[in-house]
């Protein structure tokens, strides 16, 4: 964990039950993510949270021909991080998909995240959050492409479509992205 960072992807109100685009049981990962974030924080390692941060007329919205309902609109309660996600361990917030005519599933796309992590001396990235089959997947693959050793924390993520996870795991394997469990990371960090 010495040169590692935790990237918490889109753990926002609109992606949790009651939100505009809820991931089934998305809120159930909050305690697991909090434990991970505390572990990284105690080790002096960065914890980066990404936020989907759309303008009101974003290209991904159905009204503009996209696949999704209106969600995570800049400055709205739906775009805020989940209220039970502890803020103290979070060292950086990176907003993505903020341009009207450009979708971005990855936390690396158009955000400067790779440069930020390199500047912090990070060589290894652990990715968790919402949703496993979309933004977590894209973020993990882009982290690997950017040269970071990368792992998805499986039990700290939830998919929109569980049946797609097997395909994503094959993609990760081909890209050298590992799959790990939160409890193993927390246990390994104990003195």
Backbone as CSV, one residue per row, in Angstrom:
resi,resn,N_x,N_y,N_z,CA_x,CA_y,CA_z,C_x,C_y,C_z
1,UNK,0.825,-1.204,0.000,0.000,0.000,0.000,0.865,1.264,0.000
2,UNK,2.167,1.070,0.041,3.085,2.195,0.178,2.957,3.235,-0.937
3,UNK,2.713,2.825,-2.159,2.613,3.755,-3.298,1.230,3.678,-3.934
4,UNK,0.219,3.394,-3.117,-1.133,3.141,-3.627,-2.075,4.307,-3.361
5,UNK,-3.151,4.345,-4.138,-4.260,5.281,-3.924,-5.561,4.514,-4.070
6,UNK,-6.572,4.992,-3.365,-7.926,4.469,-3.508,-8.717,5.458,-4.343
7,UNK,-9.394,4.967,-5.378,-10.274,5.805,-6.193,-11.703,5.306,-5.982
8,UNK,-12.517,6.170,-5.380,-13.922,5.871,-5.095,-14.743,6.498,-6.213
9,UNK,-15.330,5.671,-7.049,-15.999,6.139,-8.263,-17.485,6.396,-8.008
10,UNK,-17.897,7.635,-8.187,-19.310,8.028,-8.329,-20.246,7.479,-7.254
11,UNK,-19.819,7.525,-6.014,-20.695,7.087,-4.915,-21.596,8.269,-4.546
12,UNK,-22.555,8.523,-5.450,-23.404,9.710,-5.417,-24.865,9.338,-5.203
13,UNK,-25.620,10.309,-4.721,-27.034,10.081,-4.406,-27.826,9.544,-5.590
14,UNK,-27.620,10.086,-6.777,-28.416,9.643,-7.928,-28.134,8.203,-8.335
15,UNK,-27.005,7.644,-7.903,-26.686,6.257,-8.231,-27.072,5.286,-7.114
16,UNK,-27.690,5.806,-6.062,-28.115,4.972,-4.935,-29.635,4.867,-4.919
17,UNK,-30.189,3.891,-4.196,-31.646,3.754,-4.135,-32.321,5.083,-3.798
18,UNK,-33.376,5.389,-4.561,-34.074,6.663,-4.418,-33.557,7.733,-5.356
19,UNK,-32.433,7.470,-6.032,-31.857,8.433,-6.958,-32.413,8.277,-8.361
20,UNK,-31.960,9.144,-9.252,-32.469,9.169,-10.624,-32.031,7.957,-11.450
21,UNK,-30.880,7.386,-11.131,-30.330,6.256,-11.887,-29.718,5.264,-10.894
22,UNK,-30.569,4.647,-10.070,-30.043,3.849,-8.957,-29.400,2.531,-9.388
23,UNK,-28.246,2.272,-8.810,-27.584,0.982,-8.941,-28.171,0.092,-7.846
24,UNK,-28.665,-1.096,-8.184,-29.244,-1.961,-7.152,-28.284,-2.152,-5.971
25,UNK,-28.781,-1.849,-4.788,-28.010,-1.975,-3.546,-26.744,-1.130,-3.551
26,UNK,-26.734,-0.057,-4.319,-25.552,0.794,-4.389,-25.133,1.361,-3.053
27,UNK,-26.094,1.642,-2.199,-25.770,2.218,-0.898,-25.154,1.201,0.061
28,UNK,-25.287,-0.073,-0.234,-24.758,-1.108,0.668,-23.235,-1.144,0.706
29,UNK,-22.591,-0.548,-0.273,-21.125,-0.567,-0.265,-20.537,0.545,0.589
30,UNK,-21.344,1.500,1.025,-20.809,2.656,1.757,-19.976,2.237,2.970
31,UNK,-20.440,1.340,3.854,-19.595,0.961,4.991,-18.272,0.313,4.573
32,UNK,-18.300,-0.464,3.515,-17.078,-1.114,3.023,-16.118,-0.058,2.476
33,UNK,-16.648,0.880,1.700,-15.816,1.958,1.155,-15.254,2.814,2.286
34,UNK,-16.066,3.111,3.294,-15.572,3.886,4.437,-14.408,3.181,5.126
35,UNK,-14.512,1.871,5.316,-13.426,1.114,5.948,-12.160,1.165,5.097
36,UNK,-12.322,1.034,3.787,-11.168,1.135,2.887,-10.538,2.519,2.943
37,UNK,-11.375,3.542,2.860,-10.871,4.916,2.873,-10.119,5.207,4.169
38,UNK,-10.641,4.741,5.289,-9.950,4.912,6.578,-8.599,4.207,6.560
39,UNK,-8.562,3.019,5.991,-7.322,2.253,5.910,-6.278,2.999,5.090
40,UNK,-6.672,3.509,3.947,-5.739,4.266,3.104,-5.308,5.550,3.804
41,UNK,-6.244,6.232,4.436,-5.937,7.476,5.131,-4.933,7.248,6.265
42,UNK,-5.155,6.212,7.068,-4.231,5.903,8.174,-2.828,5.598,7.653
43,UNK,-2.759,5.043,6.454,-1.460,4.732,5.850,-0.845,5.952,5.160
44,UNK,-1.548,7.087,5.213,-1.041,8.303,4.580,-1.161,8.302,3.072
45,UNK,-2.064,7.492,2.552,-2.234,7.365,1.111,-3.450,8.144,0.635
46,UNK,-3.416,8.632,-0.606,-4.528,9.431,-1.126,-5.804,8.616,-1.340
47,UNK,-6.910,9.300,-1.106,-8.241,8.767,-1.395,-8.912,9.786,-2.308
48,UNK,-9.189,9.384,-3.532,-9.790,10.264,-4.528,-11.225,9.811,-4.769
49,UNK,-12.156,10.742,-4.684,-13.553,10.453,-5.028,-13.860,11.114,-6.362
50,UNK,-14.479,10.377,-7.269,-14.938,10.989,-8.514,-16.422,11.305,-8.391
51,UNK,-16.830,12.323,-9.129,-18.243,12.685,-9.215,-18.622,12.852,-10.672
52,UNK,-19.694,12.169,-11.076,-20.347,12.481,-12.339,-20.904,13.890,-12.144
53,UNK,-20.662,14.805,-13.072,-20.973,16.221,-12.834,-21.505,16.840,-14.125
54,UNK,-22.734,16.460,-14.473,-23.298,16.819,-15.768,-23.966,18.191,-15.773
55,UNK,-23.844,18.917,-16.901,-24.704,20.081,-17.107,-26.140,19.597,-17.346
56,UNK,-27.133,20.472,-17.184,-28.532,20.045,-17.292,-28.931,19.485,-18.656
57,UNK,-28.168,19.801,-19.699,-28.500,19.329,-21.048,-27.420,18.390,-21.586
58,UNK,-26.918,17.529,-20.732,-25.809,16.644,-21.099,-26.203,15.657,-22.199
59,UNK,-25.256,15.339,-23.044,-25.456,14.463,-24.198,-25.887,13.047,-23.807
60,UNK,-25.589,12.616,-22.604,-25.954,11.253,-22.194,-27.420,11.119,-21.791
61,UNK,-28.130,12.237,-21.672,-29.520,12.193,-21.218,-30.457,11.820,-22.364
62,UNK,-31.490,11.070,-22.050,-32.455,10.624,-23.074,-33.002,11.791,-23.886
63,UNK,-33.243,12.914,-23.227,-33.795,14.086,-23.919,-32.884,14.567,-25.044
64,UNK,-31.608,14.207,-24.967,-30.642,14.580,-26.003,-30.252,13.385,-26.863
65,UNK,-30.987,12.279,-26.734,-30.694,11.098,-27.530,-29.764,10.102,-26.869
66,UNK,-29.391,10.362,-25.626,-28.517,9.444,-24.897,-29.293,8.308,-24.253
67,UNK,-28.593,7.408,-23.579,-29.243,6.226,-23.007,-29.802,6.401,-21.595
68,UNK,-29.474,7.500,-20.912,-29.749,7.592,-19.478,-30.772,8.667,-19.136
69,UNK,-31.490,8.467,-18.019,-32.331,9.555,-17.511,-31.432,10.678,-16.985
70,UNK,-32.002,11.842,-16.803,-31.251,12.968,-16.234,-30.745,12.547,-14.852
71,UNK,-29.439,12.732,-14.623,-28.836,12.334,-13.347,-27.580,13.150,-13.084
72,UNK,-27.230,13.260,-11.824,-25.986,13.894,-11.382,-25.764,15.253,-12.040
73,UNK,-26.815,16.076,-12.031,-26.712,17.417,-12.606,-25.938,18.310,-11.630
74,UNK,-24.998,19.051,-12.181,-24.129,19.921,-11.390,-24.918,20.729,-10.366
75,UNK,-24.464,20.677,-9.109,-25.047,21.495,-8.059,-26.346,20.986,-7.468
76,UNK,-26.833,19.824,-7.911,-28.088,19.289,-7.373,-27.789,18.257,-6.281
77,UNK,-28.775,17.986,-5.419,-28.571,16.959,-4.387,-28.208,15.592,-4.971
78,UNK,-28.736,15.262,-6.137,-28.420,13.978,-6.754,-26.957,13.825,-7.120
79,UNK,-26.285,14.927,-7.380,-24.872,14.888,-7.756,-23.939,14.830,-6.547
80,UNK,-24.485,15.056,-5.364,-23.651,15.052,-4.158,-23.224,13.636,-3.796
81,UNK,-22.094,13.543,-3.125,-21.646,12.252,-2.617,-22.655,11.732,-1.601
82,UNK,-22.766,10.421,-1.493,-23.715,9.802,-0.562,-23.483,10.371,0.842
83,UNK,-24.553,10.701,1.569,-24.388,11.353,2.873,-23.647,10.509,3.906
84,UNK,-23.652,9.190,3.771,-22.952,8.344,4.739,-21.499,8.067,4.362
85,UNK,-21.080,8.535,3.192,-19.677,8.393,2.812,-18.870,9.389,3.640
86,UNK,-17.934,8.892,4.420,-17.136,9.775,5.277,-16.247,10.659,4.412
87,UNK,-16.282,11.960,4.690,-15.518,12.923,3.889,-14.076,13.074,4.364
88,UNK,-13.828,12.853,5.644,-12.504,13.129,6.205,-11.362,12.414,5.484
89,UNK,-11.515,11.137,5.124,-10.392,10.467,4.460,-10.169,10.911,3.013
90,UNK,-11.167,11.558,2.412,-11.060,11.932,0.998,-10.092,13.100,0.857
91,UNK,-9.046,12.893,0.082,-8.033,13.933,-0.111,-8.279,14.768,-1.360
92,UNK,-8.968,14.201,-2.343,-9.222,14.906,-3.601,-10.579,14.483,-4.166
93,UNK,-11.266,15.444,-4.791,-12.493,15.152,-5.534,-12.254,15.537,-6.985
94,UNK,-12.547,14.613,-7.881,-12.359,14.824,-9.316,-13.729,14.720,-9.974
95,UNK,-14.099,15.751,-10.708,-15.397,15.759,-11.396,-15.204,15.407,-12.864
96,UNK,-16.148,14.580,-13.363,-16.029,14.089,-14.736,-17.341,14.277,-15.482
97,UNK,-17.278,14.172,-16.795,-18.454,14.292,-17.671,-19.158,15.626,-17.469
98,UNK,-18.370,16.662,-17.294,-18.903,18.005,-17.033,-19.096,18.822,-18.305
99,UNK,-18.642,18.301,-19.429,-18.843,18.998,-20.708,-20.161,18.555,-21.328
100,UNK,-20.903,19.485,-21.844,-22.242,19.247,-22.387,-22.270,18.157,-23.455
101,UNK,-21.303,18.160,-24.357,-21.327,17.262,-25.512,-20.322,16.122,-25.426
102,UNK,-19.890,15.778,-24.208,-18.916,14.697,-24.083,-19.250,13.829,-22.874
103,UNK,-19.466,12.545,-23.114,-19.677,11.587,-22.037,-18.323,11.111,-21.541
104,UNK,-18.240,10.777,-20.283,-17.000,10.257,-19.706,-17.360,9.286,-18.592
105,UNK,-17.180,8.020,-18.837,-17.418,7.022,-17.795,-16.214,6.904,-16.864
106,UNK,-15.031,7.107,-17.401,-13.805,6.931,-16.630,-13.457,8.169,-15.813
107,UNK,-12.961,7.933,-14.608,-12.455,9.020,-13.787,-11.195,9.647,-14.353
108,UNK,-10.597,9.012,-15.346,-9.382,9.540,-15.964,-9.673,10.410,-17.181
109,UNK,-10.854,10.304,-17.743,-11.157,10.966,-19.012,-11.419,12.460,-18.823
110,UNK,-10.479,13.273,-19.293,-10.636,14.721,-19.254,-10.548,15.341,-17.872
111,UNK,-9.928,14.633,-16.916,-9.920,15.128,-15.536,-8.546,15.464,-14.980
112,UNK,-7.490,14.979,-15.603,-6.154,15.166,-15.043,-5.840,14.206,-13.900
113,UNK,-6.664,13.172,-13.727,-6.465,12.241,-12.613,-5.120,11.520,-12.695
114,UNK,-4.714,11.089,-13.874,-3.426,10.387,-13.995,-2.282,11.283,-13.538
115,UNK,-2.309,12.537,-13.956,-1.259,13.473,-13.568,-1.286,13.730,-12.065
116,UNK,-2.482,13.876,-11.511,-2.616,14.073,-10.066,-1.988,12.904,-9.313
117,UNK,-2.350,11.683,-9.700,-1.836,10.503,-9.008,-0.323,10.386,-9.157
118,UNK,0.186,10.626,-10.349,1.645,10.570,-10.539,2.340,11.607,-9.667
119,UNK,1.753,12.803,-9.598,2.317,13.862,-8.764,2.342,13.510,-7.284
120,UNK,1.456,12.628,-6.877,1.401,12.168,-5.484,2.260,10.924,-5.256
121,UNK,2.975,10.502,-6.293,3.847,9.341,-6.166,3.131,8.008,-6.219
122,UNK,1.931,7.995,-6.753,1.131,6.770,-6.808,1.598,5.883,-7.958
123,UNK,1.720,4.597,-7.673,2.046,3.599,-8.689,0.978,2.518,-8.803
124,UNK,0.124,2.435,-7.788,-0.890,1.380,-7.729,-2.235,2.009,-7.374
125,UNK,-3.286,1.611,-8.105,-4.618,2.196,-7.925,-5.618,1.088,-7.609
126,UNK,-6.373,1.304,-6.540,-7.478,0.420,-6.165,-8.766,1.166,-6.460
127,UNK,-9.642,0.550,-7.251,-10.858,1.206,-7.724,-12.069,0.529,-7.093
128,UNK,-12.990,1.358,-6.574,-14.239,0.852,-6.009,-15.339,1.854,-6.342
129,UNK,-16.591,1.535,-6.002,-17.683,2.482,-6.204,-18.755,1.967,-7.140
130,UNK,-19.351,2.907,-7.881,-20.515,2.627,-8.724,-20.273,3.120,-10.150
131,UNK,-20.650,2.390,-11.093,-21.129,1.023,-11.075,-20.048,0.133,-11.672
132,UNK,-19.968,-1.090,-11.160,-18.923,-2.031,-11.565,-18.812,-2.145,-13.082
133,UNK,-19.949,-2.257,-13.754,-19.956,-2.542,-15.187,-19.846,-1.300,-16.069
134,UNK,-19.832,-0.124,-15.487,-19.703,1.108,-16.269,-18.508,1.934,-15.792
135,UNK,-18.713,2.813,-14.857,-17.670,3.772,-14.494,-16.510,3.149,-13.723
136,UNK,-16.771,2.159,-12.870,-15.674,1.458,-12.202,-14.841,0.727,-13.252
137,UNK,-15.495,0.044,-14.165,-14.819,-0.663,-15.244,-13.952,0.288,-16.071
138,UNK,-14.529,1.369,-16.545,-13.790,2.310,-17.394,-12.617,2.929,-16.641
139,UNK,-12.825,3.258,-15.373,-11.760,3.859,-14.568,-10.621,2.866,-14.356
140,UNK,-10.953,1.618,-14.053,-9.916,0.605,-13.840,-9.115,0.355,-15.116
141,UNK,-9.802,0.223,-16.237,-9.096,-0.018,-17.499,-8.209,1.165,-17.869
142,UNK,-8.696,2.386,-17.658,-7.874,3.562,-17.963,-6.691,3.689,-17.006
143,UNK,-6.867,3.301,-15.757,-5.744,3.316,-14.811,-4.649,2.372,-15.298
144,UNK,-5.042,1.186,-15.738,-4.063,0.227,-16.253,-3.390,0.760,-17.516
145,UNK,-4.182,1.351,-18.417,-3.613,1.924,-19.651,-2.628,3.046,-19.343
146,UNK,-2.878,3.764,-18.246,-2.001,4.871,-17.858,-0.739,4.379,-17.151
147,UNK,-0.623,3.067,-16.987,0.596,2.503,-16.422,0.559,2.223,-14.931
148,UNK,-0.586,2.378,-14.300,-0.701,2.069,-12.875,-0.997,0.584,-12.695
149,UNK,-0.380,-0.035,-11.694,-0.848,-1.355,-11.272,-2.252,-1.123,-10.732
150,UNK,-3.194,-1.934,-11.150,-4.602,-1.629,-10.886,-5.341,-2.845,-10.365
151,UNK,-6.264,-2.573,-9.430,-7.147,-3.620,-8.913,-8.532,-3.035,-8.697
152,UNK,-9.543,-3.839,-8.950,-10.930,-3.505,-8.607,-11.230,-4.182,-7.275
153,UNK,-11.762,-3.407,-6.340,-12.155,-3.956,-5.041,-13.598,-4.437,-5.192
154,UNK,-13.729,-5.719,-5.455,-15.001,-6.292,-5.893,-16.153,-6.078,-4.911
155,UNK,-15.904,-6.258,-3.632,-16.990,-6.140,-2.656,-17.252,-4.700,-2.233
156,UNK,-16.542,-3.766,-2.840,-16.767,-2.342,-2.600,-17.273,-1.680,-3.875
157,UNK,-17.955,-2.463,-4.698,-18.534,-1.975,-5.956,-19.827,-2.746,-6.211
158,UNK,-20.717,-2.141,-6.992,-21.969,-2.801,-7.367,-22.246,-2.502,-8.838
159,UNK,-22.784,-3.496,-9.563,-23.090,-3.296,-10.978,-24.527,-2.843,-11.216
160,UNK,-24.741,-2.195,-12.356,-26.098,-1.938,-12.836,-26.697,-3.257,-13.314
161,UNK,-25.918,-3.988,-14.103,-26.359,-5.254,-14.678,-25.409,-6.370,-14.238
162,UNK,-25.760,-7.129,-13.199,-24.862,-8.174,-12.698,-24.413,-9.167,-13.768
163,UNK,-25.261,-9.400,-14.762,-24.903,-10.369,-15.804,-23.742,-9.882,-16.678
164,UNK,-23.384,-8.607,-16.612,-22.268,-8.081,-17.406,-20.919,-8.192,-16.700
165,UNK,-20.939,-8.508,-15.411,-19.697,-8.494,-14.636,-18.701,-9.542,-15.127
166,UNK,-19.161,-10.711,-15.537,-18.237,-11.744,-16.032,-17.459,-11.239,-17.245
167,UNK,-18.129,-10.535,-18.147,-17.440,-9.965,-19.313,-16.432,-8.904,-18.880
168,UNK,-16.803,-8.077,-17.922,-15.884,-7.044,-17.439,-14.660,-7.687,-16.794
169,UNK,-14.867,-8.750,-16.033,-13.739,-9.447,-15.394,-12.766,-9.991,-16.446
170,UNK,-13.299,-10.487,-17.561,-12.425,-10.954,-18.648,-11.620,-9.778,-19.214
171,UNK,-12.287,-8.639,-19.381,-11.586,-7.442,-19.862,-10.473,-7.047,-18.894
172,UNK,-10.772,-7.104,-17.605,-9.766,-6.738,-16.599,-8.579,-7.691,-16.649
173,UNK,-8.882,-8.971,-16.760,-7.803,-9.959,-16.804,-6.883,-9.692,-17.994
174,UNK,-7.477,-9.407,-19.154,-6.677,-9.115,-20.349,-5.837,-7.855,-20.170
175,UNK,-6.337,-6.897,-19.385,-5.625,-5.633,-19.168,-4.674,-5.693,-17.976
176,UNK,-4.643,-6.828,-17.288,-3.777,-6.947,-16.117,-4.361,-6.347,-14.850
177,UNK,-5.656,-6.089,-14.847,-6.331,-5.541,-13.663,-6.715,-6.704,-12.751
178,UNK,-6.274,-6.632,-11.508,-6.589,-7.675,-10.531,-7.948,-7.409,-9.890
179,UNK,-8.510,-8.431,-9.286,-9.733,-8.313,-8.492,-9.370,-8.694,-7.066
180,UNK,-9.684,-7.802,-6.120,-9.355,-8.030,-4.714,-10.595,-7.799,-3.857
181,UNK,-10.498,-8.180,-2.595,-11.581,-7.986,-1.632,-11.141,-6.958,-0.592
182,UNK,-12.076,-6.149,-0.146,-11.782,-5.087,0.822,-11.198,-5.647,2.111
183,UNK,-11.769,-6.718,2.622,-11.296,-7.277,3.893,-9.827,-7.666,3.815
184,UNK,-9.388,-8.161,2.673,-7.983,-8.535,2.509,-7.082,-7.305,2.545
185,UNK,-7.521,-6.213,1.921,-6.735,-4.977,1.948,-6.650,-4.412,3.357
186,UNK,-7.781,-4.391,4.050,-7.808,-3.859,5.417,-6.922,-4.708,6.323
187,UNK,-7.026,-6.027,6.208,-6.218,-6.925,7.040,-4.728,-6.770,6.745
188,UNK,-4.373,-6.630,5.480,-2.965,-6.497,5.101,-2.357,-5.199,5.618
189,UNK,-3.181,-4.189,5.840,-2.679,-2.890,6.293,-2.498,-2.827,7.806
190,UNK,-3.043,-3.807,8.520,-2.907,-3.802,9.984,-1.456,-4.062,10.362
191,UNK,-0.983,-3.363,11.406,0.410,-3.577,11.844,0.631,-4.963,12.426
